[in-house]
């Protein structure tokens, strides 16, 4: 029996009819809500030319694209560092040594519990007082790495624990050491299994870079706020454009995630 059947019971004819009715009613409700919002914005003049004319300036788009580049740069560095840190943390979390396992557990619990916004503020306010005069980008990267490495470590650990124990035992029986079996047998399979979840974690990192506006770091959200300061009448429009840019990056990552899931299912068959 496949994993999908175990986790989800296929609906019968009545269930399918109910699902269609719920989909139609839900879709009609969403469309009605969307239309009411658009109509209210139209009544308040949010579609007037003077509110959107600022985006006819190529310098404004260059400024926004610089913010998008800064967002992707921080997300890429933070994502790479988070994954690099998450693997040894996950291995320590599964260690048979009590002290090592406990330290990893405390690290994961601590940085998962602390809100990311407070962690960023802690980095930028307290660390400079003890001599860490870093640029804003470094504070943001470190905070994102600490927070998301704890989250990614649990994903990696789940991937390791999902494998059958017999594979590692078989590797040990042919003369491999524990480190060799983990590096050559367990981790490659675990990474393939957890790849969709890691892509989802990268998506969360991209979205969390928007918290850099409080430092301030000139990422995409910060740049849109500066544009609205230059053109106050375009506050909502600047937020809308930045949302579209975030949405494009999120949609791209979700497409990659879907393709990875589809390929994973085809290989499993």
C-alpha positions as CSV (number, residue, x, y, z in Angstrom):
1,X,0.0,0.0,0.0
2,X,1.4,3.4,-1.0
3,X,2.1,6.3,1.4
4,X,-0.6,8.4,-0.2
5,X,-3.3,5.8,0.5
6,X,-2.2,5.4,4.1
7,X,-2.3,9.2,4.7
8,X,-5.4,10.0,2.6
9,X,-8.5,8.0,2.0
10,X,-9.9,8.5,-1.5
11,X,-13.4,10.0,-1.3
12,X,-16.4,8.2,-2.8
13,X,-19.0,9.6,-5.1
14,X,-20.8,11.5,-2.3
15,X,-17.5,12.8,-1.1
16,X,-16.4,14.0,-4.5
17,X,-19.7,15.8,-4.9
18,X,-19.3,17.5,-1.6
19,X,-15.7,18.5,-2.5
20,X,-17.0,20.1,-5.8
21,X,-19.7,22.0,-4.0
22,X,-17.2,23.3,-1.4
23,X,-14.8,24.3,-4.1
24,X,-17.5,26.2,-6.0
25,X,-18.8,28.0,-2.9
26,X,-15.3,28.8,-1.7
27,X,-14.3,30.1,-5.1
28,X,-17.4,32.3,-5.4
29,X,-16.8,33.7,-1.9
30,X,-13.1,34.5,-2.7
31,X,-14.1,36.2,-6.0
32,X,-16.8,38.2,-4.3
33,X,-14.4,39.3,-1.6
34,X,-11.7,40.2,-4.2
35,X,-14.2,42.2,-6.2
36,X,-15.4,44.1,-3.2
37,X,-11.8,45.0,-2.3
38,X,-11.0,46.1,-5.8
39,X,-14.2,48.2,-6.0
40,X,-13.4,49.9,-2.7
41,X,-9.9,50.8,-3.9
42,X,-11.4,52.2,-7.1
43,X,-13.8,54.3,-5.1
44,X,-10.9,55.8,-3.1
45,X,-8.9,56.6,-6.2
46,X,-6.2,54.0,-5.7
47,X,-6.1,53.3,-9.5
48,X,-5.6,57.0,-10.4
49,X,-2.7,57.8,-12.7
50,X,-0.9,60.1,-10.3
51,X,-0.6,57.2,-7.8
52,X,1.1,54.9,-10.3
53,X,3.1,57.4,-12.3
54,X,6.1,57.1,-10.0
55,X,6.7,53.6,-11.5
56,X,7.1,55.1,-15.0
57,X,10.5,56.3,-13.8
58,X,13.3,53.8,-14.7
59,X,15.3,54.9,-11.7
60,X,12.5,53.8,-9.4
61,X,12.6,50.3,-10.9
62,X,16.3,50.2,-10.7
63,X,16.1,51.0,-7.0
64,X,13.5,48.3,-6.5
65,X,15.6,45.7,-8.4
66,X,18.6,46.6,-6.2
67,X,16.4,45.8,-3.2
68,X,15.4,42.6,-4.8
69,X,19.0,41.7,-5.4
70,X,19.8,42.5,-1.8
71,X,17.0,40.2,-0.7
72,X,18.1,37.3,-2.9
73,X,21.7,37.8,-1.8
74,X,20.9,37.6,1.9
75,X,18.5,34.7,1.3
76,X,21.1,32.7,-0.6
77,X,23.9,33.2,1.9
78,X,21.6,32.5,4.9
79,X,20.1,29.5,3.2
80,X,23.5,28.0,2.4
81,X,24.8,28.7,5.9
82,X,21.6,27.4,7.5
83,X,21.8,24.1,5.6
84,X,25.6,23.7,6.3
85,X,25.0,24.2,10.0
86,X,21.8,22.1,10.2
87,X,23.5,18.9,9.1
88,X,26.1,18.7,12.0
89,X,23.4,19.9,14.4
90,X,21.0,17.2,13.3
91,X,23.8,14.6,13.6
92,X,24.5,15.8,17.1
93,X,20.8,15.6,17.9
94,X,20.8,11.9,16.9
95,X,24.1,11.2,18.7
96,X,24.3,8.4,21.3
97,X,26.4,10.7,23.5
98,X,24.0,12.3,26.0
99,X,26.0,15.6,26.4
100,X,26.3,16.2,22.6
101,X,22.6,15.3,22.1
102,X,21.5,17.6,24.9
103,X,23.6,20.6,23.6
104,X,22.0,20.2,20.1
105,X,18.6,19.9,21.7
106,X,19.1,23.1,23.7
107,X,20.4,25.0,20.5
108,X,17.3,23.9,18.5
109,X,14.8,24.7,21.2
110,X,16.4,28.1,22.0
111,X,16.5,29.4,18.5
112,X,13.2,28.0,17.5
113,X,11.6,29.6,20.5
114,X,13.0,33.1,20.1
115,X,11.1,35.2,17.6
116,X,13.2,36.1,14.6
117,X,12.4,39.8,14.9
118,X,13.7,39.9,18.5
119,X,16.8,38.0,17.5
120,X,17.6,40.5,14.8
121,X,17.1,43.4,17.2
122,X,19.3,41.6,19.8
123,X,22.1,41.3,17.1
124,X,21.9,44.9,16.0
125,X,21.5,46.5,19.4
126,X,23.7,44.5,21.8
127,X,26.5,43.1,19.7
128,X,27.9,46.5,18.6
129,X,28.3,47.4,22.3
130,X,30.8,44.5,22.7
131,X,32.8,45.4,19.7
132,X,31.0,43.7,16.8
133,X,30.8,46.6,14.3
134,X,29.4,44.7,11.4
135,X,27.4,46.0,8.5
136,X,23.6,45.6,8.6
137,X,23.7,42.7,6.1
138,X,26.0,40.6,8.4
139,X,23.6,41.1,11.4
140,X,20.7,40.0,9.3
141,X,22.5,36.9,7.8
142,X,23.7,35.8,11.3
143,X,20.2,36.1,12.8
144,X,18.6,34.3,9.9
145,X,21.2,31.5,10.0
146,X,20.8,30.9,13.7
147,X,17.0,30.8,13.5
148,X,16.6,28.8,10.3
149,X,19.5,26.4,11.0
150,X,17.5,25.2,14.1
151,X,14.4,24.7,11.9
152,X,16.4,23.0,9.2
153,X,18.1,20.7,11.7
154,X,14.8,19.2,12.6
155,X,14.0,18.6,8.9
156,X,17.4,16.9,8.4
157,X,16.9,14.8,11.6
158,X,13.4,13.8,10.3
159,X,15.0,12.7,7.0
160,X,17.6,10.6,8.8
161,X,15.1,9.0,11.1
162,X,12.7,8.2,8.2
163,X,15.3,5.7,6.8
164,X,15.2,2.1,7.7
165,X,17.7,1.3,10.4
166,X,18.8,-1.8,8.5
167,X,20.6,0.2,5.9
168,X,23.1,1.6,8.3
169,X,23.4,-1.7,10.0
170,X,24.1,-3.3,6.6
171,X,26.8,-0.7,5.9
172,X,28.4,-1.4,9.3
173,X,28.4,-5.1,8.6
174,X,30.5,-4.7,5.4
175,X,33.2,-2.9,7.3
176,X,32.1,0.8,7.1
177,X,32.6,3.0,10.1
178,X,29.7,5.0,11.6
179,X,30.9,8.2,9.9
180,X,31.3,6.4,6.5
181,X,27.8,4.9,6.7
182,X,26.3,8.2,7.6
183,X,28.1,10.1,4.8
184,X,27.8,7.6,2.0
185,X,24.6,5.7,2.8
186,X,22.2,7.6,5.2
187,X,22.7,11.3,4.4
188,X,22.4,11.0,0.5
189,X,19.1,9.2,0.8
190,X,17.9,11.5,3.6
191,X,18.7,14.6,1.6
192,X,16.7,13.3,-1.3
193,X,13.7,12.7,0.9
194,X,13.8,16.1,2.7
195,X,14.6,18.2,-0.4
196,X,11.0,19.5,-0.8
197,X,10.9,20.5,2.9
198,X,14.3,22.2,2.5
199,X,13.0,24.2,-0.5
200,X,10.1,25.3,1.6
201,X,12.5,26.4,4.3
202,X,14.4,28.4,1.7
203,X,11.1,30.1,0.8
204,X,10.6,31.0,4.4
205,X,14.1,32.5,4.5
206,X,13.3,34.7,1.5
207,X,10.1,35.9,3.2
208,X,11.9,36.5,6.5
209,X,14.5,38.8,4.8
210,X,11.7,41.5,4.9
211,X,12.4,41.8,8.6
212,X,15.7,43.5,7.6
213,X,13.8,46.8,7.2
214,X,14.1,47.4,11.0
215,X,17.9,47.4,11.0
216,X,17.7,49.1,8.4
217,X,19.0,47.0,5.5
218,X,18.0,48.1,2.0
219,X,16.2,44.9,1.0
220,X,13.0,44.9,-1.1
221,X,10.5,45.9,1.6
222,X,12.8,48.7,2.8
223,X,13.2,50.0,-0.7
224,X,9.4,50.1,-1.3
225,X,9.0,52.0,2.0
226,X,11.6,54.6,0.8
227,X,9.8,55.0,-2.5
228,X,6.5,55.7,-0.6
229,X,8.5,58.3,1.4
230,X,9.5,59.9,-1.9
231,X,6.0,59.6,-3.3
232,X,3.5,59.5,-0.3
233,X,0.5,59.2,-2.6
234,X,1.9,55.8,-3.8
235,X,2.2,54.1,-0.4
236,X,-0.2,51.3,-1.3
237,X,1.1,51.0,-4.8
238,X,4.7,50.5,-3.7
239,X,3.6,47.8,-1.2
240,X,1.7,46.1,-4.1
241,X,4.6,46.1,-6.4
242,X,7.0,44.7,-3.8
243,X,4.4,42.1,-3.0
244,X,4.3,41.1,-6.6
245,X,8.1,40.7,-6.7
246,X,8.1,38.6,-3.5
247,X,5.3,36.6,-5.1
248,X,7.3,35.9,-8.2
249,X,10.2,34.6,-6.2
250,X,7.9,32.5,-4.0
251,X,6.1,31.1,-7.1
252,X,9.4,30.1,-8.7
253,X,10.5,28.2,-5.5
254,X,7.1,26.6,-5.3
255,X,7.3,25.4,-8.9
256,X,10.8,23.9,-8.2
257,X,9.4,22.3,-5.0
258,X,6.5,20.8,-7.0
259,X,8.8,19.4,-9.6
260,X,11.0,17.8,-7.0
261,X,7.9,16.2,-5.3
262,X,6.7,14.9,-8.7
263,X,10.1,13.5,-9.6
264,X,10.3,11.9,-6.1
265,X,6.9,10.2,-6.6
266,X,7.9,8.9,-10.1
267,X,11.1,7.5,-8.8
268,X,9.2,5.8,-5.9
269,X,6.9,4.1,-8.3
